[in-house]
Amino acid sequence: MKFRILLSIALVFVLTWTQAQTVYEDFEGGPPTLNWVASDGIFDGVVDNPATDGINSSAKAGSYTKSNMHSYSLFLAELPAPMDLTTDNQFHIQIYTSAPTQILMKLEGPGGAIEATKNIANTNVWQEYVFDFSAQAANTGITKIILFFDPGVETSGDTYLFDNIVAYPAGPCAGTVPVATIIDDFECQRNASYGNGWDALTAIGNPDASGINTSASVGRYVDPLDEWSALVVDYQFPMDLSVNNFVSVKIWSPKLGKVLLKLEGGASPPAEKFIDITQTNTWVEYSADFSLQAAANHKRIAIFCNAGVLAEAGDIYYIDDIERKPKPAPGPIEDFEPDPKLFWGTAKR
């Protein structure tokens, strides 16, 4: 019963935005709904969906080829009337690309502009990217949707498929300002772009809200059937590790073994820390001090839940509060909490 109640709370938290929506473009039923104009690059029009077995089962999608002569190739659609953003202001877009990159979405018009950028870590698969523009809820002067693929890179000229641009109510997380030190808390601070392992991870209700983790929602990670699969946070570009170089994550593990936290993917050699799992079926925080990597070049954080051990069918780990923060100050040598840390005796003179 406890699990069902928590799951119901989390599902309400996660799904409230599905009660209403505004579809701006879905490329179904003929020509595009919007008048897409490629000032730079080429709008290839409506094409067949090459991968209907994933999250986008639509028959058709839009296709755009970026100009390799502009860092910010301008590709936009202007609406015949201003958007009504009072309720539906969380924008979703599905993208299929052959190369890792970024997508910058911008809303613009006489009322001003707002924009945000998301990393695209996975290729040849449809993925959905979410942009919270709830700060513009009262803006009645937004008339354009602008998409910048691979922003800031002049020499790229790849083709990108995009589909299902839909706005939903932003829900309980409306207006959340990302906290730089939080990678993912599976609630409102969902700031990670996942590469490997994205398809094994889902946000669910916390099945054991107790101890150090009473959060409503957590990540459910189904360990693939091998020894070295990892959940990988992909930053696309080198991380600034000068200050936030202490990585921590809460894990509920069904097995004893080792957690491996690893920095990788950049010009520097990988750095890794193995940590013993000493408690099962309870929330434990695992941390790695990467302060020696303060000047290193790494693009990814990999989390191995049972490193080097062949996973078995049904191995499920729960993950929460992935953070990258400053190294904590050392604690006191002795505070007698809950017991003495040192052996105290009587000195002889």
N, C-alpha and C positions, 0 to 999 in steps of 0.2 A: 504493500500500500504506500509506504514512504516513497519508493521509487516512482510509482505512478503519479503521485501528487507533484513531486519535483519535476518530472518530465512534462506534466501538463503546464506547470508554471513556465518552464523554459520554452515550450512550444508557443504559448501565448506571447512570450517576449520576442521570439524570433519571427513569428508569422503574422503579427498584427498588421503589417504593411500590405498584406495580400488582399485586404478587404476592398480596395479600390485601386484603380490604375488609369493612367493615360498613355495610350499607345501612340507614339510619334512616328515610328517606322517599323514595319515587319516584312516588307518586300513580298507579301503574299497577295495573290489575286490580280496580278497585272503589273503596271508600271509603279515606280516608287511613289509613296504618298507625298514625300517632300521633294522640293526642287533642289537636288544636290548639285553644287557647282564646284568644280575643281579649278581654282585659280592657278594652282601649281599641281603638277601631276595629272592623273587621268581618272575620272570616274568611269569604270568599266561597265557600269550598269548592273542589272540583275542577272545573277548566275545561279547555276545548280549548286546546291549544298553538297560538298564532297564528303561530309561526315554526319549522317543523320542518326547515328547510333548513340550520340552523347546527349548533352543537355539541350542541344538545338536540333530538334527533329524536323524543322521546317524544310520544305522542298527548295526554297529559294533564299538567297542572301544577297547583300550588296557587295560590290568589289571596287576597291580603290588602289591604284598604283601610285606610290609616292614619287615625287620628283627627286632626282639625285643632284639637283642644283640649288636646293633651298634647305636650310636647316629646319625651318618651320613651314612646311608645305601647306598652303591654305586650302582647306577642304571644308565646305560649309553648306548648310541648308537654312534658308530664311523662311519663316512661317508667315502665312498670310495675315495672322493676327497675333498679338502678344500672348505669351503663355500665361495660363492661370496657375501660379505656383503656390497658392494659398494652402493647398493640401498635398497635392502630388508633386513633391520636390526632391525625392530621392531617385536619381537617374540610374538605370541599369542598361548596360550594353553588352552584347555578346560578340566576341572577337575570335577569329581563327587566323593564325599567322604561321609562317614557316621559319621565323627567326625570333629569338628573344629580343624584346624591345620595351618601349613604354607607350602608353596612350595618354594624351592630354585632352580632356574634354573641357570645353569652354562654352558658357552661355553668355550671350551678349545682346545689346540693343540700346535704345535711347536711355534706358534705365541704368546703364552701366554694364559691368561684366564680372563674372566669377569663374574660376577655373580650378582644376585639380588634376593631378597626374597619378597614374597607377602603373606599376611594373607588370609586364607580361613575361612570365617566367617559363611557360610551357608552350611548346610548338605542336602544330598539326593536330590540335584538339580545340574544340570550342570551350571557352571559359567566359564566365560572366564577371563584369567589373562594375562596382557600385560607387556612385558619386553622391555625396550628401550636399545638396545645394539648398538645404532648408533655411540657410541664412538669408536667402532671397525670397522667402515666402510672401513678403509684402510688396515685392517689386512687380509692378505692372508694365514694365517697359522692356521685357526680354523677348527678342524676336528671332534670335539665331542660335543654332547648334553648330559649333565648330569642333572638328576633330583634327588633332595633330598626331599622326603616327610617327614613331621614332623621332620625337621632338629634339631639336638641338643637334641632330646629326645630318650633315649636308650631303654626304656621299652615298647614303642608302637610297635604294629605289625599289624596295620590295612591294609585293602585292598583299593587301590585307582584305580579308572578308569580315563584314560586320553585319549585325542583325539585331532585331528585337530591342530597339531603343524605347524603353518604357519607364515612365515615372510613377512611383508609388508614394504613399505617405511615409515620411521618414520614421515614424513610430517613436518608441521610447528613447532612441539614441539620437534624436534630432539635435543638431547643433553641437554635437560632441567635438571637442578640440583634441586632436591626437596628442598623446603624451609621448614625447620622444623616447623615453626609456621603456615603454611598454610595447612589446612586439605583438602579443595577442593575449587577451583575457577572455575571449570567446563570448563577450557581451558587447559593450560599446567601443572598446579599444581594440578593434580588429585591424591592426596596422601591418600585418604580414602579407607578403606575396610568397606563396609556397611553390617550390619547384617539385622535386621528387617527394612523393608521399601525399601530394594534394588529394589524390583519388582514394586514399585510405583514411582520410580525416573528415569527420563531420562534427558539427556543434550539436550537443544534446543537453538534456537536463542532467545536473550533477547526480550520479547514482549513489553517492555517499557524501552528503554535505555534512561533514564533521571535521573535527580536529583543526588543522591549519587551513582548511579550504571549505568554506560554507557558501561559495559562489553558486548562483542559480544555474549557470551554464558552464560547460567544460567541453573539451575536445575528446572525441572517441577515435582512437587510432587502432586500426586492425593491422597487426604486424604481418607483412607479406612473408611467404613461406621460404625464407632464406636466412642467411646469417648476418647480412650487412645492409639491409634496407634501412633508410633513415627518413625522417621528416626534415625537409630542408627549407629554411627561410632564405629566399633569394633577394638580395638588395640591388641586383643589376649592376651597380657601381661599387667601388671600394667603400667599406664602412669607415666612418670616423671613429677610431678606437682610442683616441687620445684621452678621453674621459670615461665613456661608457664601455668599459672592457670587462665587466664582471657579468657573466651570463648565468641566469638561474631559471629553473622551470620546476613546477610542481607535477609530480607523476604518481598516479595510483597504479601500482604494478601487481599483477597476479603471481609473479615469480621472482625468486632470487636470481641474481646475476649482476650485470654491470650496465650502468648508463654511460654512454659516451657522448660528450659535448665536444664539437669540433668546429674550428674556423677554417674555411677553405675557399677555393675558387678564384683567388687573386694571384698577383705576381709573387707573393711570399709563400714559402713552404707551409703546408697545413700545420695547424696547432691543435692538439687534442688533449682531453682530460678524461680518464676512466674513473668512474665513481661506483663504489659498491652499493648494491641494493640490499639493505639489511632488514627491511620490513616489507611485508606484502599486504595487499588488501587494505591499505591505508594511504592517505596522502602524505608524501614526503617531498621536501624541497631539495633539489640537487643543484649545486652551484659550481662554477668553474672560474677561477681567477686567471684572466687572460691579460693582466696588466703588462706583462712582458711583450705583448703584441701591440702596444700603444702606437707604435709607428709603422706597423706592418700593413700589408695590402691584402685584405680578404673581402670577398663579396658574399659569402654564404655562411650560415650557421646550420650545422647538421646535428640532429638529435637522434641518437640510436637508443631505443628503449631496452634492448637486451642484446648488447653488442657481442658479435662473434658466436652467437648461439643459434642453431637452426630452429626457426620458429615452427610451432605446431598449429594446426588448424584450430581456430578459436582463441588464439592469443590476442587479447584485447587490452590495451592500455588507455588510461584516461589521463589527459594532459591539460594543464591550465597555467595561467600567469607566466607566460614566457617573457622574460625581461632581459634587457641589456642596460646596465646601470653602472654608476661609479663603484669602485671597490669599497666595501664598507670599512670604516675605521676599526682597528683592532679593539677587541673587548678588553675588560680588565683582567689582569693576571689572576686575581682572586676576588670573588664577590660573594662566596658562600651560598650561591643560589643554584640548585636547591641544596647542594652539599658542597663541602670544601673541594676545590680543585687541586690543591697542593697538600702535601703531608706536613702537618704541623707538629713539632715535637718540642721538647724542652732542651734548650742549649746548655751545655756545661761550660762553666767559666774556668 
